[in-house]
């Protein structure tokens, strides 16, 4: 049986400013949930839906359709009214999408009902989910309507409270706060002579007294900026009142770019993005790194470590201040400059948001508000449930009304204040299950996802979060970092899914690392590689990536480092011949990233520096390295140096992104693996109308290698990893035409070649990937021998223009006989008119035409 809750909330609202402020209610007024027994005997989840090795041609991805039940209507109706637990929840879309989930119907009914009840309560008592998410307009520091600063804080365990800071000499005697019945403390500080009493960029803190009489100081939970004294080792952070005057406030100039057909994501850490061993700034990243990202044809930037974290080496995942930008890299206005600059370049910006846990830091973070109160009076669960043992961090109580307000408002804040275009939710696996994925191996059995181990409170929060973000910004991109592969994570909420747009395909980089560390080239399995890359639910989109930023952290090696090791320091000059190690390393680096992109998902992600094979690991300043910044940087000079081979991997990264920009194969639902030949070490597949041939054999080159395809016609090379501009050997001719031959009996796949109705033959060199596209007839004509070279074409066009000018003059003078003789000239512009139009020639006449 699913874990029972004492109720959705104990104190559903907070603050006298809320709607219906005089109304109170308790858990007794809320329908209990999840009381039905789940089936004990459960068969293994349907492999058709859980794991799909070969995607059949033209499989329709899920598209939002008509709602076919009262529940589906409620799930998408922002103005819905309260529904009872007895309402119809039979027609849950995810069950029809995957019949293997039918044994868990009660689970989906339970969580769907709880989601509807929670959303309806928010609508009844807060106005709407969207209004509820504007908590930052009431909590923290805000300007009052009548002038002055209003500060509110939720701290139900406090006996007394004061606001202190630079403005009152850190003495809160004259700035005591008042408490309402929901544990919200507030104070209004009128302006003095029209000037705010608390100056912009001055330090502030929340001081409150515990039941034992002890006073403690904490950074305001909703603080927008927090800084630390850099001259003091391990100094505590201070909250900063941030309200710059109009002259200092950054104003956005560029609109958000349109949502791309598929995200090609460049994951970046601003602080370590500079070449120097120091913390790089938002403005430096904007001016120096964003142009590189755009030049490599990415369309999305994913920023790590944006939310303030007092411990730099946590990579930004131990958040202390959820509404504050990391002050190490600059101010809030500097971050706005970065995002606006990205938008000006056509780059969307996603934020790596951490709502799965919070830093255990008591002095600087939200954990400082947990002073022994019960779970319903705290941001976090109490006892063992409130701690993540592996991460040494605190875990949110997602059933608490004020926690929902805090987290949902946090999402809206980053979207509206900073113009982020979406989120990548970190650590979703920890949220979804009470065991947090610790010591858990997910085999694909559906009982692993839908049992009493599932944290339904967290699931409902994620459903609310996805609903909110998509309501505020319909074109938002929301990605889940989930290693478990929970079914429905990437389906819309109204289907009974959790609502993410994409899930990270986290098993792929682990598979590649296993191969590079533990298998010789001849031991690589083409079937296993293909299976790992296509092992996803076809109704739910994934973002694929070949290597994780985790694999670049000290103690491990990047993919390039694993492939070439010490020769990355001694053998990367292109002024000499490449050693076998370097030649193999660069070839496989290109192939691994490319096949991951081409068939691993519906989006692609690369971590900063991996596109050119950054040779060193990442090591943040910490006690173990003497607090050094030496490895906390990116060596852009390596890819910028003309004679170094790093440029080849970077150029190929740019080219494969451009291939998707041109052919949009990532967004295509037409995908099929036609051959995984273990003896030849060749994988052949189609994505969209492109045919991909990957030869992983370390030595064998195949001439006249037969590959299957869907459409008949003539195929040409679209991209070749062995091209010389990518550091290859130039063995594949790019001007060759590959004509298809029909295979077998039309309409009878088993008689075809590798189940494909057509085939053509190619040259497939060792350690090379080549992509072929189907040439259209018009392109065939334009590139044929009948077309003259550019110089001849320009010369002919000039002659025709000269003749036309003469004709205009003659016609205007009335000498029609001469005009007719000119028309008989083989160079006259009416001869071969059809060919002229085909060549796209345009002649502008100022005085008329010969017909005049």
Secondary structure by P-SEA (a helix, b strand, c coil): cccccccccccccccccccccccccccccccccccccccccccccccccccccccccccccccccccccaaaaaaccccccccccccccccccccccccccccaaaaaaaaaaaaaaaaaaaaaccccccccccccccccccccccbbbbbbbbbccccbbbbbccccccccccbbbbbccccccbbbbbbccccccccccbbbbbbbcccccbbbbbcccccccccccccccbbbbbbbbcccccccbbbbcccccccccccbbbbbbccccccccccccaaaaaaccaaaaaaacccbbbbccccccccccccccccccccccccccccaaaaaaaaaaaaaacbbbbbbccccccccccccccccccccccccccccccccccccccccbbbbccccaaaaaaaaaaaaaaacccccccccccaaaaaaccccccccccccccccccccccaaaaaaaaaaaaaaaaaacccbbbbbbccccccccccccccccccccbbbccaaaaaaaaaacccccccccaaaaaaaaacccccbbbbbbccccccccccccccccccccccccccccccccccaaaaaaaaaaaaaaaaaaaccccbbbbcccccccccbbbbcccccccccccccccccccccccccaaaaaaaaaaaaaaaaaacccccccccccccccccccbbbbbcccbbbbbbcccccccccbbbbbccccbbbbccccccccccccccccccbbbbbbbcccccccccccccccccbbbbbcccbbbbbbbbcaaaaaaaccccccaaaaaaaaaaaaaaaaaaaaaaaacaaaaaaaaaacccccccaaaaaaaabbbbbbccccccc
